[in-house]
């Protein structure tokens, strides 16, 4: 899954940068951080995700900086919430589904 996040100017009208990432390239530590911040039961609730993002902004930025390595610290001020929430949700859903596909010791090859 490819992720895209637009960075806007101060007016919020003009896209000044586009961040792109592939969830397939996420490191395990990033997946762990995503799962630690977000609760599985909140993944279908935009309001709950927004609340978590606001309460854990520094941690979310840390994770998103790993997801979008080309992002600069100042870029996060130019992100629109309506675009950020789906990216966070998609990243979390990928993290969970990716973790579930890890073969267990008892699984057959």
C-alpha positions, 0 to 999 in steps of 0.5 A: 500500500502506498501512502501519500501526504500533502504538505500545505503552505500557511494558508492551507490552500497550496500544496508545497510538498508531497510525501510518499511512502510504501507501507511495505517498507516499514521497519518492525520498530515503526509497526510496534510504535504504531500499535503502541499508540493506537488501540485496535478498537479505535481504527474504525472511529475517526473521532477516536483516532483524531483524539489519540493523534492530539494526545500523543502528537509527539509520538505520532510525529515520531512514527510518521517521520519513520513512515515518511523519511523525507519529512522535515520537522516543519512539514508537520505544521502544514498537514491537514487533519482530514488527510492525516487521519486516513494515513494514520489509520491505514498505517495502523491497519497495515501494521496489524495485518502485517503482524498477523501474517508473521508465521508462528512457530507452530504454523506449517510452511 
